[in-house]
Amino acid sequence: MSELLTRITLRPDQCGGRPCIRGMRIRVSDVLGMLAAGETTASILDHHPDLEPEDISACLAYAAREVDHAVILAA
């Protein structure tokens, strides 16, 4: 999974510092939004020829890592 995550780049001067794919201006959130809307991997790749199948897997891996944080509630 760590190799996939190298495809995700964070640059303060690009897309407001939001995570992007391989330095392009395609945000991880855009790909996740397309998947959530029911787009298939094939459809996303057809509409974004610069993307590779591993980029979509990297977006999913990044999202999985980001939501895996413990929540501690104050008593």
Secondary structure, 3 states (H helix, E strand, C coil): CHHHHCCEECCCCCHHHCCEECCCCCEHHHHHHHHHCCCCHHHHHHHCCCCCHHHHHHHHHHHHHHHCCCCCCCC
